[in-house]
Amino acid sequence: CSEEVAQRAGGQVFTSGSYRLGVNERGMDIDTICVAPRMVTREDFFDSLKFILEDHESVTNLTSVESASVPIITFDFDNVNI
């Protein structure tokens, strides 16, 4: 998939929790919500995105919970917990 196709498809990443409210402190995690287009399946989320993150040099401690009602991937990016 090209960058242009990805841009046209849509999707966004939002911050939430204490970071979004502006009450975060150094060392706290940053809660994020990934909103994908309807055509993106749970399998796409965990197969494609997880693979991309696992391959990124700044990502460590990646854990995914694929069977949860709300799918979740947690990781550290440049030592910041996401």
N, C-alpha and C positions, 0 to 999 in steps of 0.2 A: 504494500500500500504506500503510495507516495504521500509526501507532506501535503500536497494540494488536496488530495482525496480526503485525508484526515481532517484538514481544516473545514472542508465543505460538510463533512459528516456531523461536526459539532462535538459537544462535550465540554465540560468545564470542571475545574477544581476549585473548591471553596474552603476557606478556613472556618473552624467552628471552635466551640469551647472557650477556654480561658484566653487563648491567643486572639480569637475574634473579638472578645470582650475587652481586650487590652489590659487584662490583669495577669498576664503570664510573667513568669520570672525566669531568669537564666537557669538552664538545666531542665526546664519543664518540657513536656512533649508539645507538639503542634498537631491538633486534631484537624483532619482534612476530610472532605467529602468529594468523591469523584462521581460526577453525574455524566453518564454516557448516553448516547442515542439509543432508542428502543431496539435497534437491530443488533446491538452489542449484547451478547449472551453472558451468562455467568461463566461459561467455559471460556469465552473470549477474554473476559476480565482476568481469570486466573491463569490461562495458558499464555496469552500474549503479554499482558502487562507484567505479570510475575516474572516471565522470562526476561523482559527488558530490564526490570529492576535488578534481578539477580546478576545480570551481565554488566551493570553499571559499577564502575570502580569506587564511587563514593557511597554505595549502599552496603550496609552490613546488618547483621542480626535480623534478616528477613524471615518473617513468620506469616503464614496465611491460614485462615480458618475458612475453608471453602464450604463447609456444611452448615454454617451459621445462617440464621434467618436473614441477617444483614451481612453479606460477605465482607471480610476484612483482611487487609494486608498491613502489617506493621513492620517498620524497619527504621534503621538509623541512617540518616543522610548527612554526611560530613559531621558525624557525632551528634546530630540533633535527632531526637526520637520523633518519628512521624507516624 
